[in-house]
Amino acid sequence: MGGCTSPRDGSLEEFARWHEGARAQAQAGALSWSELYKQSFDRLTALPPSLQQDTRLENTVLLLSTARKYEANEITAQQFALEREHIETQLQARLR
């Protein structure tokens, strides 16, 4: 079944690898959460169009908005973590 892989899959896999590293930087405080999601949005829009790209873009916009609320002290760190986890869980379910 190796023939089922398309070039788009490689692009998304590359994005996923980058995202994991950038997410670790955000968790460590080396990168702001809003910057992580802004960079994610920019990288996703550069990928070939696909349903998976659309789904990830939708979630990235939600995460960016939530990160900005957190960084503006409109929500607490706990609220941000819960909302982020909820959005990311929904993303994983939609990508299956």
ABEGO torsion letter per residue (X at the ends): XAAABBAAAAAAAAAAAAAAAAAAAAAAGABBAAAAAAAAAAAAAABBBBAAAAAAAAAAAAAAAAAAAAAAGABBAAAAAAAAAAAAAAAAAAAX
